[in-house]
Amino acid sequence: MTTTDLAKRVYDHTWKLDPIVRSLLDTDFYKLLMLQMIWGLYRDQPVTFSLVNRTHAVRVADEIDEAELRDQLDHARSLTVSKKEMIWLAGNSFYGRAHIFDPAFLGWLADYRLPDYDLAVRDGQFELTFSGSWVDVTLWEIPALAIINELRSRAALKGLGRFQLDVVYARAKAKLWSKVERLRGLPDLRISDFGTRRRHSFLWQRWCVEALKEGLDDAFTGTSNVLLAMDNDLEALGTNAHELPMVLGALAKDEAALRRAPYGVLADWRKYYGGNLLIVLPDTFGTAPFLRDAPDWVADWTGFRPDSAPPIPGGEAIIAWWRAKGRDPRDKLLVFSDALDVATIEETYRHFEGRVRMSFGWGTNLTNDFAGCAPTPNGGLKAISLVCKITDVGGQPAVKLSDNPEKALGRPDEVERYLRVFGAAGRVAQPVLV
Amino acid sequence: MTTTDLAKRVYDHTWKLDPIVRSLLDTDFYKLLMLQMIWGLYRDQPVTFSLVNRTHAVRVADEIDEAELRDQLDHARSLTVSKKEMIWLAGNSFYGRAHIFDPAFLGWLADYRLPDYDLAVRDGQFELTFSGSWVDVTLWEIPALAIINELRSRAALKGLGRFQLDVVYARAKAKLWSKVERLRGLPDLRISDFGTRRRHSFLWQRWCVEALKEGLDDAFTGTSNVLLAMDNDLEALGTNAHELPMVLGALAKDEAALRRAPYGVLADWRKYYGGNLLIVLPDTFGTAPFLRDAPDWVADWTGFRPDSAPPIPGGEAIIAWWRAKGRDPRDKLLVFSDALDVATIEETYRHFEGRVRMSFGWGTNLTNDFAGCAPTPNGGLKAISLVCKITDVGGQPAVKLSDNPEKALGRPDEVERYLRVFGAAGRVAQPVLV
């Protein structure tokens, strides 16, 4: 008997859309943690998020079709958090803590939908912005990036035959598994998936997460992707991001207030979360100025996530600061998450082994490394440095300085003003690959 | 809607057997060509085929279950050539020739089933023999080998999880595809699949054949597997094998008749087939003696298949012989088929390029190279040198000398006698890997 499933076959013929984002939980966990705080403290603050392609040479709007992008964004707007998902958010423990989400916040979230967007094409790039109250637009960041990145993958693979596609994924699987085997050589490794936004595709990220779960056992500590955490009984991981100090910085009335803004964010955060969620992201306006001006209580936090400095000098600077504050770095945690791949992870691990607790949030090179996998060189499969960042806060431009000037964002005159306030100490330009 | 196919799922639960051989055409084409000649000339000749594991260190009967082996052999015995297959054999052209099979032969084949077998276990090895008239038992060779080899693969993969299996096949695919890419560097390559008997599994051989078809285009000239040739509209390839001179040698009444036997086989063959099917397999009793004593008309044949000498000296000896016979080697064909892998193919191709026509029959390293693919070293996935050869011809032991003494077969006293008749010129011992 031929066993074609007739209903499936006909359904496949009639597909209008293969949705990229099928759940509002298909996002990074820190967006939900930040969302609860934004909902509590800044819910009506008007902001704009904008798409920024730092890989200028790639003309994204030439690679993918605007109509397809609109279809995917519109589909994402049709989603609400499902009943099962709401129950899981309310009932699951995160970072060992039950009831991390306030029932009132969850009540608001149950009715939430992604708001409208503005999309135009200029000079081969998409101008995609999300304007509205912070609490409404912030969740767009991850699905918008995941959609564009997956549409790029789909466009890059168009025209390949079924057999060639089989080889592409076979090679990608073999490649990832060889990375897993190398990572097994690091006995006390703690590593997690941070690859949602830059992933090749949702299904590929799911395979990668399953690969780490199978191949690394306890060394794999979880995923930033809330949906994958739920579906695979993994820890949902992540704390906070640059958008918090960027908004608070933009809201500062004067230079003194601006200088205090990064610590104000931490004070807000501490009202909501504790323990392992007390991770400082120090580089929004430069790590060296942050450490120089930080109040002593910042040294009580569990750890730091150096996100734009090279990991070894970046980590050393933080360790030196902990020591200067009389803290033992062996009690502290460094979360590395910038442009990691196996070689950097190995090097960083070996450098700091025994001197500080470490964890690694592995992103693009986990979920979107297809170099050498296509039958012929295929630029469309190469991940680009696409971000979706706060650009405007109630009419005031937002700024990120970063430890790497190549990652700085904001209107040039505002960047200059921030540099005057914080100084440029410790900034080192490095190419931004992903 | 969850789209589980309930009927399939329940059917899967109730599986008694996943058959390895599902068609009598899942065999090497040369078996059918030889079968027609045997049917015409020697149909009642009693012979015995016996399984021989030349890789003594591997205890096959410890790896696989005798009951499973019996189930698979019994299933193969239940097969007949289907109506569609019969029509294809009658209607297809082989080597450019229509109606290669006599209707009377096809009429006999339509009712054919594999005969009974004898199976015992001794010292960790299967003693598997097929005794009867030559025309009845000869077709057992390929399915018997394919069944045992695939049962070994299945046993080796037992206990691996679904994810691990996914990685094993991803790696094997990536590995084969990198071989395909290397072979693309040989502009006039002609290569075919000869990997049925030693394949990892039927489905894997099918994938490999599809890979060569997709990746090598016209450089891929076909497959020895009749079923895969039919299903993929490929040329079915192969001519004749050692069993012909082995039987004719055993039937020789005296030493002079024995010395003439290899040429008698060719004379028989020429009555049935012509053109590109006139390929000499010279090594049954040693290539050097064969060439020394060959009548001039042998040099009129299309080509030679050196099968146990190292390809470069083996090919050179044949080229020198053609020259001595006043033939231009550039009009002649060498078919290389022994223990090939990409490096040997490249080396042989470059050595003979422009001096002789060449084709490559790629076997075990095409369809069963899983080295480095399993999560942990897995000896069960390593191909062994398993053959199924004529051992007895109506009470007279059969002998193969080969150019490689490691591949010789036969009762020692008979091997000695054959060596006295043919001489040992040109024999070079090499390890038999596959």
Contacts between the chains, C-beta under 8 A, distances in Angstrom:
chain1	res1	chain2	res2	distance
A	3	B	5	7.2
A	3	B	7	7.8
A	3	B	8	5.9
A	5	B	3	7.2
A	5	B	5	5.4
A	7	B	3	7.7
A	8	B	3	5.9
A	161	B	214	7.0
A	163	B	210	6.0
A	163	B	211	7.1
A	163	B	214	4.6
A	164	B	214	7.1
A	166	B	173	6.8
A	167	B	173	6.1
A	167	B	174	7.3
A	167	B	177	4.8
A	167	B	211	7.7
A	169	B	170	7.3
A	170	B	169	7.2
A	170	B	170	4.3
A	170	B	171	7.6
A	170	B	172	8.0
A	170	B	173	3.5
A	170	B	174	5.0
A	170	B	177	7.3
A	171	B	170	7.6
A	171	B	173	7.6
A	171	B	174	4.4
A	171	B	177	7.1
A	172	B	170	8.0
A	173	B	166	6.7
A	173	B	167	6.1
A	173	B	170	3.5
A	173	B	171	7.7
A	173	B	174	7.8
A	174	B	167	7.3
A	174	B	170	5.0
A	174	B	171	4.4
A	174	B	173	7.8
A	174	B	174	4.1
A	174	B	175	7.8
A	175	B	174	7.8
A	177	B	167	4.9
A	177	B	170	7.3
A	177	B	171	7.1
A	210	B	163	6.1
A	211	B	163	7.1
A	211	B	167	7.7
A	214	B	161	7.0
A	214	B	163	4.6
A	214	B	164	7.2
